[in-house]
Amino acid sequence: MSNNFNKPFFLGITSSLLIVISFVYLLNEFNFAPAFAANHSFNAKAQFLRRSFNSCDLIVLGSSMALNNIDGEFLENSTGHKVINFSFWGASPSDSLLLYKKIRGDCTPKILLLPLQYQDFSASWSTENSTDEFYAYIKNRDQLKIIRTYVKKLMPTIANHMSRHLGVHMEHLDYKSLAYDQTGSVMFDCEEFRRNSDRWNGFKRIIGDVRPEKIGYELNALAILLKLANLDGVTVFVLRPPLREVAELSLNQSVNSPMWEYTSKISKQYSARFLYINNSGEYSDDEFADFSHLNKCGARKLTLAISKDIQ
């Protein structure tokens, strides 16, 4: 009797496992990245990099300051360097450090471009990110780790891809902002991008978000990153992109700072170039998507300016 009772149970368990394993196999085979974290940009970038990470010529690290403010295709064409943009929303210097440590195990970039802005030193989006799982996936190595990640994150992975491919607008997520060009950058349309009033004036929140202990931690991570890149013989450009002119005036009066002074100091210490782009009218409001993100017109102007240094 016990055999008759257990047989359907074990058949059910076996069938369920086979279904899960088959589903995981199909997800992996068709390049549907696992939901590594709640950060949709981090997950989508893994999917892009698995297809496109085939060069270490010029790499871009950082947050949306790198993702949206650097026109990767234009930079590639103007410098002649193959560009891969590894950036994702909310990446702090410590996130970029973790990722650079993985990259340098495979190849040594010739050039590293690292755009940084005030909010990157207080970023908290990426605390759940798993760089180990992320990098194993994009390099398609350690299949057991990849399978474990799919199984552990199966339901969030399914929900993430269904939402994305059905075009569901979740929370404040616009999936067009994950539409990477061939380099991994994302440009906001100069004419059709709809501005959000909260983000347009978001610089007012930064003043209250400054956390000295977090900033100190991130500056230390930045110093380690620059030191490693210097040891690797990498030419590094640390870029502080422009803000809306009204934001420049407001933040320069309130939180400007030892933070940028220290960034300049450690850049010199480790032979990196620090490019501080202050907007005193050169970039009009028409060239911004919000107070700190440029649209494509502004990003192209900035990229043209820095490409002269990078060449």
C-alpha positions as CSV (number, residue, x, y, z in Angstrom):
1,M,0.0,0.0,0.0
2,S,2.8,2.4,0.9
3,N,4.4,1.7,-2.5
4,N,1.2,2.6,-4.3
5,F,0.9,5.8,-2.1
6,N,4.4,7.0,-2.7
7,K,4.6,6.3,-6.4
8,P,2.4,9.2,-7.6
9,F,4.1,11.5,-5.1
10,F,7.6,10.7,-6.4
11,L,6.4,10.8,-10.0
12,G,5.0,14.2,-9.4
13,I,8.2,15.5,-7.7
14,T,10.3,14.1,-10.6
15,S,8.0,15.6,-13.2
16,S,8.1,19.0,-11.5
17,L,11.9,18.9,-11.4
18,L,12.1,18.0,-15.0
19,I,9.8,20.8,-15.9
20,V,11.9,23.3,-13.9
21,I,15.2,22.1,-15.4
22,S,13.8,22.2,-18.9
23,F,12.4,25.7,-18.4
24,V,15.8,26.9,-16.9
25,Y,17.6,25.3,-19.9
26,L,15.3,27.2,-22.3
27,L,15.7,30.5,-20.5
28,N,19.5,30.1,-20.6
29,E,19.5,28.8,-24.2
30,F,17.5,31.8,-25.5
31,N,19.5,34.3,-23.5
32,F,16.8,35.4,-21.0
33,A,19.0,36.7,-18.2
34,P,18.1,35.7,-14.6
35,A,16.7,38.4,-12.3
36,F,19.9,38.9,-10.4
37,A,18.4,41.8,-8.4
38,A,15.5,44.1,-8.2
39,N,17.5,46.5,-10.4
40,H,16.0,45.9,-13.9
41,S,18.9,47.7,-15.6
42,F,21.5,45.4,-13.9
43,N,19.6,42.4,-15.2
44,A,19.1,43.7,-18.7
45,K,22.8,44.7,-18.9
46,A,23.8,41.1,-18.2
47,Q,21.7,40.0,-21.2
48,F,23.3,42.6,-23.4
49,L,26.8,41.8,-22.3
50,R,26.5,38.1,-22.8
51,R,26.0,38.9,-26.5
52,S,28.3,41.8,-26.8
53,F,31.3,41.6,-24.4
54,N,34.0,40.7,-26.8
55,S,36.4,43.5,-26.4
56,C,38.4,45.4,-23.7
57,D,39.5,48.3,-25.8
58,L,37.5,51.1,-24.2
59,I,35.2,50.3,-21.3
60,V,32.7,52.5,-19.6
61,L,31.7,51.9,-16.0
62,G,29.3,53.6,-13.7
63,S,25.6,54.4,-13.1
64,S,23.0,56.1,-15.4
65,M,25.5,59.0,-15.5
66,A,27.5,56.7,-17.8
67,L,24.6,54.8,-19.4
68,N,22.7,57.9,-20.6
69,N,25.3,60.7,-20.7
70,I,27.9,58.9,-23.0
71,D,26.9,58.4,-26.6
72,G,28.8,55.1,-27.0
73,E,28.3,54.8,-30.8
74,F,29.5,58.4,-31.3
75,L,32.5,57.8,-29.0
76,E,33.4,54.7,-30.9
77,N,33.2,56.5,-34.3
78,S,35.1,59.6,-33.1
79,T,38.0,57.8,-31.3
80,G,38.3,54.6,-33.3
81,H,38.1,52.5,-30.1
82,K,35.7,49.7,-29.7
83,V,33.4,50.7,-26.8
84,I,31.6,48.5,-24.3
85,N,29.4,50.3,-21.8
86,F,29.0,48.1,-18.6
87,S,27.0,50.8,-16.7
88,F,23.6,50.2,-15.0
89,W,21.2,52.2,-12.9
90,G,22.4,53.2,-9.4
91,A,25.9,51.8,-9.7
92,S,28.1,53.3,-7.1
93,P,32.0,53.4,-7.3
94,S,32.0,50.3,-5.1
95,D,29.8,48.5,-7.6
96,S,32.1,49.6,-10.4
97,L,35.1,48.3,-8.4
98,L,33.5,44.9,-8.0
99,L,32.8,44.7,-11.7
100,Y,36.3,45.9,-12.7
101,K,37.9,43.2,-10.5
102,K,36.0,40.6,-12.6
103,I,36.8,42.2,-15.9
104,R,40.6,42.4,-15.3
105,G,40.7,38.7,-14.7
106,D,39.8,38.2,-18.4
107,C,41.3,41.2,-20.1
108,T,43.0,44.5,-19.6
109,P,41.2,47.6,-21.0
110,K,43.3,50.2,-22.9
111,I,40.9,52.9,-21.7
112,L,38.5,53.2,-18.8
113,L,35.9,56.0,-18.7
114,L,34.1,56.5,-15.4
115,P,31.4,59.2,-15.2
116,L,30.4,60.1,-11.7
117,Q,27.9,62.5,-10.2
118,Y,26.8,63.6,-6.6
119,Q,24.1,60.9,-6.3
120,D,26.5,58.1,-7.2
121,F,28.3,58.5,-3.8
122,S,25.0,57.9,-2.0
123,A,23.6,55.2,-4.3
124,S,21.8,52.4,-2.6
125,W,20.0,50.7,-5.5
126,S,22.5,47.9,-5.9
127,T,22.9,46.4,-2.5
128,E,21.3,43.2,-3.6
129,N,23.3,42.9,-6.8
130,S,25.3,39.7,-7.2
131,T,28.4,40.5,-9.2
132,D,29.6,36.9,-9.1
133,E,26.4,35.5,-10.6
134,F,26.2,38.4,-13.0
135,Y,29.7,37.9,-14.4
136,A,29.4,34.1,-14.5
137,Y,26.3,34.6,-16.7
138,I,27.8,37.1,-19.1
139,K,30.9,35.0,-19.6
140,N,28.7,31.8,-19.8
141,R,30.9,30.0,-17.3
142,D,30.2,27.9,-14.2
143,Q,27.0,26.4,-15.5
144,L,26.1,25.1,-12.1
145,K,26.2,28.6,-10.6
146,I,24.0,29.9,-13.5
147,I,21.5,27.1,-13.0
148,R,21.4,27.8,-9.3
149,T,20.7,31.5,-10.0
150,Y,17.8,30.7,-12.4
151,V,16.3,28.3,-9.9
152,K,16.7,30.7,-6.9
153,K,15.3,33.6,-8.9
154,L,12.9,31.7,-11.2
155,M,9.6,33.6,-10.4
156,P,11.2,37.1,-10.5
157,T,12.9,36.1,-13.8
158,I,9.6,35.0,-15.4
159,A,7.9,38.2,-14.1
160,N,10.7,40.4,-15.3
161,H,10.7,39.1,-18.9
162,M,7.0,38.9,-19.2
163,S,6.6,42.5,-18.1
164,R,9.4,43.6,-20.4
165,H,8.3,41.9,-23.5
166,L,4.6,42.6,-23.0
167,G,5.5,46.3,-22.5
168,V,4.0,46.5,-19.0
169,H,4.7,49.7,-17.3
170,M,5.7,48.7,-13.7
171,E,6.3,51.3,-11.0
172,H,8.4,54.1,-12.6
173,L,10.1,51.8,-15.2
174,D,10.1,52.8,-18.8
175,Y,11.5,49.8,-20.8
176,K,12.6,52.2,-23.6
177,S,15.3,53.2,-21.1
178,L,16.7,49.6,-21.5
179,A,17.0,49.9,-25.3
180,Y,20.8,49.6,-25.6
181,D,22.7,50.7,-28.7
182,Q,25.5,48.5,-30.0
183,T,27.8,49.7,-27.3
184,G,25.4,49.3,-24.3
185,S,24.5,53.0,-24.0
186,V,21.0,54.4,-24.0
187,M,20.1,57.7,-25.5
188,F,17.0,59.8,-24.5
189,D,15.2,61.3,-27.5
190,C,15.9,65.1,-28.0
191,E,12.3,65.9,-28.9
192,E,10.0,63.1,-27.7
193,F,11.3,62.3,-24.2
194,R,8.7,63.3,-21.6
195,R,10.2,65.0,-18.6
196,N,9.1,64.1,-15.1
197,S,8.8,67.2,-12.9
198,D,10.1,65.5,-9.8
199,R,13.2,64.4,-11.6
200,W,13.6,67.7,-13.4
201,N,14.1,69.4,-10.1
202,G,15.6,66.3,-8.3
203,F,18.7,68.2,-7.4
204,K,16.8,69.7,-4.4
205,R,16.6,66.2,-2.8
206,I,20.4,65.6,-3.1
207,I,21.1,68.1,-0.4
208,G,19.1,66.1,2.1
209,D,20.5,62.8,0.9
210,V,24.2,63.5,1.6
211,R,25.5,60.8,4.0
212,P,29.1,61.5,4.9
213,E,29.8,57.9,6.0
214,K,28.5,56.5,2.7
215,I,30.5,59.1,0.7
216,G,33.7,58.2,2.6
217,Y,33.1,54.5,1.8
218,E,32.6,55.2,-1.9
219,L,35.5,57.5,-2.2
220,N,37.7,54.7,-0.7
221,A,36.3,52.3,-3.3
222,L,37.1,54.8,-6.1
223,A,40.7,55.1,-4.9
224,I,41.1,51.3,-5.0
225,L,39.6,51.1,-8.4
226,L,42.0,53.8,-9.7
227,K,44.9,52.1,-8.1
228,L,44.1,48.8,-9.7
229,A,43.6,50.3,-13.1
230,N,46.9,52.2,-12.7
231,L,48.7,48.9,-11.8
232,D,47.1,47.4,-14.9
233,G,48.5,50.1,-17.1
234,V,45.0,51.4,-18.0
235,T,44.4,55.0,-19.2
236,V,41.6,56.2,-16.9
237,F,39.3,59.2,-17.4
238,V,37.1,60.1,-14.4
239,L,34.3,62.4,-15.7
240,R,32.0,64.6,-13.7
241,P,29.3,65.4,-16.3
242,P,27.3,68.7,-16.4
243,L,24.1,69.4,-14.6
244,R,21.3,71.8,-15.5
245,E,22.7,75.3,-14.9
246,V,20.2,75.9,-12.0
247,A,21.3,72.6,-10.4
248,E,25.0,73.6,-10.7
249,L,24.4,76.8,-8.9
250,S,22.3,75.2,-6.2
251,L,24.6,72.2,-5.5
252,N,27.9,74.2,-5.8
253,Q,26.6,76.5,-3.0
254,S,25.4,73.6,-0.7
255,V,27.4,70.4,-1.1
256,N,30.3,71.2,-3.3
257,S,32.9,69.9,-1.9
258,P,35.7,68.0,-0.5
259,M,34.2,65.1,-2.4
260,W,35.4,66.5,-5.8
261,E,38.6,67.8,-4.4
262,Y,39.4,64.3,-3.1
263,T,38.4,62.8,-6.4
264,S,40.8,65.2,-8.2
265,K,43.5,64.3,-5.7
266,I,43.3,60.5,-6.1
267,S,43.0,60.8,-9.8
268,K,46.3,62.6,-10.0
269,Q,47.8,60.1,-7.5
270,Y,47.0,57.2,-9.7
271,S,47.7,58.9,-13.1
272,A,44.0,59.3,-14.0
273,R,42.6,62.3,-15.8
274,F,39.8,64.0,-13.9
275,L,37.4,65.9,-16.3
276,Y,35.1,68.2,-14.3
277,I,32.5,69.7,-16.6
278,N,30.8,72.6,-15.0
279,N,27.7,73.9,-16.8
280,S,27.8,77.7,-16.8
281,G,25.4,78.0,-19.8
282,E,27.2,75.8,-22.4
283,Y,24.4,73.1,-22.0
284,S,20.9,74.4,-22.3
285,D,17.9,72.9,-20.6
286,D,16.8,71.6,-24.0
287,E,19.8,69.3,-23.9
288,F,18.7,67.6,-20.6
289,A,16.2,64.8,-19.9
290,D,16.2,65.8,-16.2
291,F,18.5,67.7,-13.9
292,S,21.5,65.4,-14.3
293,H,20.7,63.2,-17.4
294,L,21.4,64.6,-20.8
295,N,19.3,63.7,-23.8
296,K,20.9,62.5,-27.0
297,C,21.7,66.0,-28.1
298,G,23.4,66.9,-24.9
299,A,25.1,63.5,-24.6
300,R,26.6,63.9,-28.1
301,K,27.9,67.4,-27.3
302,L,29.5,66.0,-24.1
303,T,30.9,62.9,-25.9
304,L,32.4,65.1,-28.6
305,A,34.1,67.3,-25.9
306,I,35.7,64.4,-24.0
307,S,36.6,62.4,-27.2
308,K,39.2,65.0,-28.0
309,D,40.9,64.1,-24.7
310,I,40.5,60.4,-25.1
311,Q,42.1,60.4,-28.6
